[in-house]
Every structure is written in structure tokens, then in C-alpha cells.
């Protein structure tokens, strides 16, 4: 599919003599890819990387009992949800609740991410609608016109933007909903690069990983910075099946929705959000610990080196550099936010010129202790949940609620500090 374009560009430009790309064997999909990676069969012994959704398999049981090492996610290729809903005549809508207007939902077969999103939508109305809403599977690769053949109350959830564009161009119909623009999926680890832990620990394995991730970073940068050149690569890859206009329009659509991850670093929030979705649809899913199954060292190093190179050479205007570094801004904002919380009471002591007295205040100690506790919970909450065998993804839903009792307690502490300083 077109949202793997960074991989195809990276291979064409830099990796042709280093790595080969092959499609996972039938029945295709995420599970087939990771099975090839973790296979101990002789025919698969030279497979050291795979590209798939890491949440569509149980990483905790994806390796053989004997002879195989654990899979490890080392980079991210797609950090949004590249699925769109297509229909004949319904107007565009903005929430998943509007899927209620349909009588039939088609999505990819299990075990694939598209199946999970189809079931997620279907489960909202399954009980209330009873037999009036049907959920059916559409094979990966099947054209949309086989399913949208005049039935106005039918919708297809599809990831292949080329097939979507081909259908909409031929029929005049449109995309009615974009999962990629849903704020609930702003952080999402949809497609990652995985390798073997033991292979990654070798010099050769790390070198190949660095080459692969570095090439992916530059390929993604090329797509956003030099769209005309990116289209040339897309045309050479897909022209045998689609017209130039379809490929051009499909790539524009993917770029507008920001499908390609500007940063290869797997964000903790995205990892947990994708796991949360899988756990929501399958309560017995073994949530994989990011501490155990994610290693961002290569991704961070290669991405940082690329940003420094672009900035040093002056090749980027400020807006482009800002977009490229956007994944790093979340960390900076969080850090500055907690620094401000720590320093808040000192503002009153400076205003009243009692800074030294404030340092020895018991209330100031309470403030520091309270803020440190919230900071530790904010940063390590998901890991704490995992340690107690709770759903770490739930922490995404709950972590901001802890600021309410903290704020109430801080009002009391700051009031006490002001009163103490007033008496001096």
C-alpha cells in the first residue's frame, strides 16, 4: 500500500544492496509478517526485520518456545491510523457515532488492524441495533466496487488510499470519515519496524538497524519536503496498477492527513493507545510492556542526527524544521510545565523578598513532595500499572484526572506559604 512509501523510497535510494523487501506470505497481514520474523525455519533464517502493527500479535508469545529470541520494536513508520470510511451517497461526518446511519459495515478480516477498527465501530451499535446492523469481512486487496455496488447504507473501512482514490475517481463518491483526523488517535503506533532482540545486540544487527532507520528518516523527510520527487518514486512503484492522477491524488491525501511519521521514535503514548484499543476489543490481550519490547536508541540517534544536519546546512525554513521537530515538543512542554509547577511558590517568596526563608518552609517541602509525586506518577504511571498486572493503556484515560486533587492541595499549600511569609 502507498503508506509504506517511505520503505520503498529508502530501499530504492539507499538499501538496495543491503536489504531485500518481500511481502509476507499468504494470508498476508500483520500476523503473517511477524510469524516470518520469529520463525525458526531454514527458509526464514535471513529475515531480521519486519514491518507491521506490533499490537496485532502478542509480542509476549510471538517467539518460539525454543530457539527463537524475542521481537523488538525499534522504529515507527506510521504514527496515525490510516483508515478511511467510503460510501456512495452519505454526507461526510466527524464522529464514529455517525456510523449508526449504516446497515452494513465491511472491514478487513482478522487478525488485522482493520478488523479491530471495524469491530470497534460495530460494537457501539451491535446491541441496540440487533440484527439490523451487519459486520462483514472484506479481503485485503479487494476492490471497493465489489462491496459498494449501489447499496447506499453500506460502508467500507479501507486502508489502501490508492483503491479508495480509484473508486472515488470512477464513481464520483467520496470518503465520508477519516480515522487519521480523529483526535482520539492522535498518538498511535500503527506500523513499526521490528527485529530480533539477539540480532539487534550484535554489531552487524545494530549496523543494519541504523542503516534501515536512517534511510527511513531521510525517505520520510523527502516525502514532505520534496513532494514532486516523492511522487516520482510512487509512480515508478504503482503505475502498473493505477493512473498517474490516482497516485498523485492518493499521495496528497496521505500527506494532508500526516500519515507518515516524521519521527521514527515510538512514543509511549502511541504505544499505549494502540494497546488500549486492542485490549478494548479483546480483554485477554497480553499487553506488551514498552520497557521490554521497545528500544528507541537507534531511532532517537538517527532522527537527532538528521535534524542537526538539516538545521546546520540551512536547508529548512523555520516552518519545516518546526514540523520535523514536532514529536520532540511534547517532551519539552511537559518538562517546562513541571518546572513551572515547582517554581510557582517561589514567585510569592521573591515578590515578598523572603526567598531564603521560603526554602526552609515546611509548606515548601510539602509542595516539592507533592509535585514530585505527581511527576513520578505522570511519567511512570503506565509502568506502575503494568507492574501490578493492570491495563497500562487505562493510564492514558486517567492520568490527567490526578491534577484535580493536586491542584486543590496546591491551593492549600500556597495559601499556607503566603500566610507564613506575611507574618515575617
C-alpha positions in Angstrom: 0.0 0.0 0.0 1.0 3.6 -0.5 1.5 4.3 3.2 4.6 2.1 3.0 6.2 4.5 0.5 9.0 5.6 3.0 10.1 2.0 3.0 10.1 1.7 -0.8 11.9 5.0 -1.2 14.5 4.0 1.4 15.1 0.8 -0.4 15.4 2.4 -3.8 17.7 5.1 -2.7 19.9 3.5 -0.1 19.2 -0.1 0.9 19.0 -1.9 -2.4 22.5 -3.5 -1.9 21.9 -4.1 1.8 18.4 -5.5 2.3 15.6 -7.1 0.2 11.9 -6.4 0.7 9.4 -9.2 0.4 5.7 -9.5 1.1 4.8 -11.7 4.0 3.3 -15.0 2.7 -0.5 -15.7 2.5 -2.8 -14.9 4.2 -0.7 -11.7 4.4 -1.2 -9.1 7.0 0.5 -8.2 10.3 0.4 -11.7 11.9 1.9 -13.3 8.8 4.8 -10.7 8.8 5.8 -11.3 12.4 5.5 -15.0 12.1 8.1 -14.9 9.4 10.3 -12.7 11.6 10.1 -15.1 14.5 10.1 -18.3 12.5 13.0 -20.8 13.2 12.5 -22.4 9.7 15.6 -22.5 7.5 13.8 -20.6 4.8 13.3 -17.7 7.2 16.7 -17.6 8.8 17.8 -14.5 6.9 14.7 -12.4 7.9 15.8 -10.0 10.6 13.3 -7.2 10.2 9.6 -6.9 9.6 7.2 -4.0 9.2 3.8 -4.5 10.8 1.4 -3.4 13.5 3.0 -4.7 16.7 -0.3 -4.8 18.5 -1.9 -7.3 16.1 0.2 -10.1 17.7 1.1 -11.0 21.2 4.7 -10.0 21.4 4.9 -11.8 24.7 4.2 -15.1 23.0 5.3 -14.3 19.4 8.6 -16.2 19.7 9.0 -19.9 19.7 9.4 -21.7 23.0 12.9 -22.9 21.9 15.4 -21.4 19.6 14.0 -18.0 18.8 14.6 -14.7 20.5 12.0 -12.0 21.3 10.8 -9.5 18.8 11.8 -5.9 19.5 10.2 -2.7 18.1 13.0 -0.2 17.1 11.2 2.4 15.0 7.9 3.8 13.8 6.8 4.2 10.2 3.2 5.2 10.6 2.0 7.0 13.8 -1.6 7.7 12.8 -4.5 5.4 11.9 -4.5 5.2 8.0 -8.1 4.1 7.7 -11.0 5.8 5.9 -14.7 5.1 5.5 -16.1 5.1 2.0 -19.7 5.2 1.0 -21.9 6.0 -2.0 -24.2 8.9 -1.0 -23.9 9.7 2.7 -22.6 13.2 3.6 -19.2 13.5 5.4 -19.3 13.1 9.2 -16.8 13.7 12.0 -17.6 11.2 14.8 -17.7 7.4 15.0 -21.3 7.7 16.4 -22.4 8.6 12.9 -21.7 5.1 11.7 -25.1 4.3 13.1 -26.7 5.5 9.9 -25.4 2.4 8.1 -26.8 -1.1 7.9 -23.7 -2.9 6.8 -20.0 -2.4 7.7 -17.2 -4.0 5.8 -13.7 -4.2 7.2 -10.5 -6.3 6.8 -10.5 -9.9 8.2 -9.0 -10.9 11.5 -6.2 -10.8 12.6 -5.6 -7.3 11.2 -5.9 -3.8 12.5 -8.6 -3.0 10.0 -10.7 -5.8 11.6 -10.2 -4.2 15.0 -11.4 -0.8 13.8 -14.4 -2.3 12.1 -15.4 -4.2 15.2 -14.8 -1.1 17.3 -17.3 0.8 15.3 -19.7 -2.1 15.1 -19.7 -2.8 18.8 -21.0 0.7 19.5 -24.4 -0.2 18.0 -24.4 -4.0 18.0 -26.7 -4.4 21.0 -29.1 -1.5 20.2 -29.4 -2.4 16.5 -29.7 -6.1 16.9 -29.9 -7.8 13.5 -30.4 -4.5 11.6 -26.6 -3.9 11.5 -24.3 -6.4 9.9 -20.5 -6.7 10.2 -18.8 -8.4 7.3 -15.2 -9.0 6.2 -13.6 -7.7 3.1 -10.3 -9.4 1.9 -7.2 -7.3 1.8 -6.6 -6.2 -1.8 -10.2 -6.5 -2.9 -11.6 -3.5 -4.9 -14.2 -1.3 -3.3 -16.7 -1.5 -6.1 -17.3 -5.2 -5.3 -18.9 -4.0 -2.0 -20.1 -0.5 -2.7 -22.2 -1.5 -5.7 -25.2 0.7 -5.1 -26.2 -0.2 -1.5 -26.4 3.3 0.0 -26.4 2.0 3.6 -23.2 0.1 3.2 -19.8 1.5 4.3 -16.3 0.1 3.8 -13.4 0.8 6.2 -10.3 0.7 4.0 -6.6 1.5 4.4 -5.5 1.4 0.8 -5.7 5.0 -0.4 -4.9 4.0 -4.0 -8.0 1.8 -4.1 -10.1 4.5 -2.4 -8.9 7.1 -4.9 -9.5 4.8 -7.8 -13.1 4.1 -6.6 -13.9 7.8 -5.9 -12.5 9.0 -9.2 -14.5 6.4 -11.1 -17.8 6.9 -9.3 -17.8 10.5 -8.0 -18.3 9.2 -4.5 -16.3 10.3 -1.5 -14.6 9.4 1.8 -17.1 10.1 4.5 -14.9 9.7 7.6 -11.1 9.8 8.4 -9.8 7.9 11.4 -6.5 9.7 10.8 -8.1 13.0 11.8 -9.7 11.7 14.9 -8.1 13.3 17.9 -8.5 10.1 19.9 -5.9 8.5 17.7 -3.5 11.5 17.6 -0.9 9.3 19.2 -0.9 5.8 17.8 1.7 3.2 17.0 0.2 1.8 13.8 3.2 0.5 11.8 6.5 -0.3 13.4 9.9 -1.8 12.4 10.6 -4.9 14.4 13.7 -7.0 14.7 15.1 -9.8 16.9 16.5 -8.9 20.3 19.5 -11.2 19.9 20.2 -9.9 16.4 19.9 -6.3 17.5 22.5 -6.9 20.2 25.1 -7.9 17.6 27.4 -5.4 15.8 26.0 -6.4 12.4 22.4 -6.3 13.6 22.8 -2.8 15.0 24.6 -1.6 11.9 21.8 -2.9 9.7 19.2 -1.4 12.0 21.0 2.0 11.9 21.1 1.9 8.1 17.4 1.0 7.8 16.2 3.6 10.3 18.4 6.3 8.9 17.2 5.6 5.4 13.6 5.7 6.6 14.1 9.1 8.3 15.5 10.6 5.1 12.8 9.0 2.9 10.0 10.4 5.1 11.7 13.8 5.0 11.8 13.6 1.2 8.1 12.9 1.0 7.2 16.1 3.0 10.0 18.3 1.7 10.2 17.4 -2.0 6.7 16.1 -2.8 7.3 16.1 -6.6 10.3 13.8 -6.2 8.3 11.6 -3.8 5.6 11.3 -6.5 8.2 10.1 -9.0 9.0 7.2 -6.7 5.4 6.5 -6.1 4.7 6.4 -9.8 7.5 4.0 -10.5 6.2 1.7 -7.8 2.4 1.7 -8.5 2.0 2.9 -12.1 1.4 -0.6 -13.4 -1.9 -0.8 -11.5 -3.0 2.9 -11.2 -3.1 6.0 -13.3 -0.8 9.0 -12.6 -3.7 11.1 -11.4 -4.9 8.4 -8.9 -1.4 8.0 -7.5 -0.9 11.8 -7.3 -4.2 12.4 -5.5 -3.7 9.4 -3.1 -0.2 10.6 -2.0 -1.5 14.2 -1.5 -4.3 12.8 0.7 -1.8 10.8 2.8 0.4 13.8 3.3 -2.5 16.1 4.3 -3.6 13.6 6.9 0.1 13.3 8.2 0.2 9.5 7.8 3.9 9.2 7.5 5.7 9.6 10.9 8.1 12.5 10.8 10.0 10.9 13.7 10.8 7.2 13.9 10.8 7.3 17.7 8.0 5.2 19.2 6.1 7.4 21.6 5.0 5.9 24.9 1.5 7.5 24.4 1.2 6.0 21.0 2.3 2.5 22.1 -0.2 2.6 25.0 -3.1 4.0 22.9 -2.7 1.3 20.3 -2.6 -1.4 23.0 -5.6 0.2 24.7 -7.6 -0.2 21.5 -6.6 -3.9 21.1 -7.4 -4.6 24.8 -10.8 -2.9 24.4 -11.8 -5.4 21.7 -10.0 -8.4 23.2 -9.9 -8.3 27.0 -7.4 -11.2 27.2 -4.8 -9.5 25.0 -1.4 -9.7 26.6 -0.4 -6.0 26.7 3.3 -5.8 25.7 5.5 -3.7 28.1 7.2 -0.8 26.2 10.1 -1.1 28.5 10.6 -4.7 27.4 9.6 -4.6 23.7 10.6 -1.1 22.5 14.1 0.1 22.0 14.3 3.7 20.7 18.1 4.2 20.9 18.7 3.9 17.2 15.6 5.9 16.3 16.5 8.8 18.6 20.1 8.9 17.5 19.3 8.8 13.7 16.5 11.3 14.0 18.5 13.7 16.1 21.5 13.5 13.7 19.2 14.2 10.7 17.6 17.2 12.4 21.0 18.6 13.3 22.2 18.1 9.7 19.2 19.8 8.2 19.5 22.7 10.6 23.2 23.1 10.1 23.0 23.1 6.3 20.3 25.7 6.4 18.2 23.6 4.1 15.0 24.1 6.1 12.9 27.1 6.5 11.7 27.6 10.1 8.2 26.1 9.4 9.6 22.9 8.0 12.1 22.5 10.9 9.3 23.1 13.3 7.1 20.4 11.7 10.0 18.0 11.7 10.7 18.5 15.4 7.1 18.5 16.5 7.4 15.0 18.1 10.0 16.4 20.4 7.9 19.4 21.5 5.6 17.3 23.7 8.6 16.3 25.9 9.7 20.0 26.1 6.2 21.2 27.0 5.9 18.6 29.8 9.3 19.4 31.2 8.6 23.2 31.2 5.2 22.6 32.7 6.6 20.7 35.7 9.4 23.2 36.2 6.7 25.9 36.4 4.8 23.9 39.0 7.9 23.5 41.1 8.7 27.2 40.9 5.2 28.6 41.5 5.5 29.1 45.3 8.9 30.8 44.9 7.2 33.5 42.9 5.5 34.7 46.1 8.7 34.5 48.1 10.5 36.5 45.6 7.8 39.1 45.5 7.9 39.4 49.2 11.7 39.2 49.3 11.7 36.1 51.6 13.3 33.7 49.2 15.7 32.3 51.8 13.0 31.8 54.4 10.8 30.1 51.9 13.5 27.5 51.2 13.3 26.3 54.9 9.5 26.4 55.0 7.7 23.2 55.8 5.0 24.1 53.4 7.6 24.5 50.6 8.8 21.0 51.4 5.2 19.7 51.2 4.9 21.4 47.8 8.0 19.8 46.5 7.0 16.4 47.8 3.5 16.7 46.3 4.8 17.9 42.9 7.4 15.2 42.7 4.8 12.6 43.5 2.6 13.8 40.6 5.6 14.0 38.3 6.6 10.4 39.1 3.0 9.2 38.5 2.8 11.1 35.2 6.0 9.7 33.9 5.9 6.2 35.3 2.2 5.6 35.8 1.8 3.2 32.9 4.8 1.2 34.0 3.4 1.0 37.6 0.1 -0.2 36.1 2.0 -2.9 34.2 3.9 -4.0 37.3 0.6 -4.7 39.1 -0.7 -6.5 36.0 -3.3 -3.7 35.3 -4.0 -2.3 31.9 -1.3 0.3 31.2 -3.4 1.8 28.5 -6.0 2.9 31.1 -3.4 5.3 32.4 -3.9 7.4 29.3 -7.5 7.9 30.3 -6.9 8.6 33.9 -3.6 10.4 34.3 -4.9 13.9 33.7 -7.5 13.5 36.4 -4.8 13.3 39.1 -4.1 17.0 38.5 -7.5 18.0 40.1 -6.7 16.8 43.7 -3.1 18.0 43.2 -4.4 21.5 42.3 -6.7 21.5 45.3 -3.8 20.5 47.6 -1.6 23.1 46.0 -4.1 25.9 46.7 -3.9 25.0 50.4 -0.1 24.8 50.4 0.4 28.0 48.5 -2.1 29.7 50.9 -0.1 28.5 53.8 3.2 29.7 52.3 1.7 33.2 51.7 0.5 33.3 55.3 3.8 32.3 56.6 5.7 34.9 54.6 3.1 37.6 55.6 4.0 37.0 59.2 7.7 37.6 58.6 
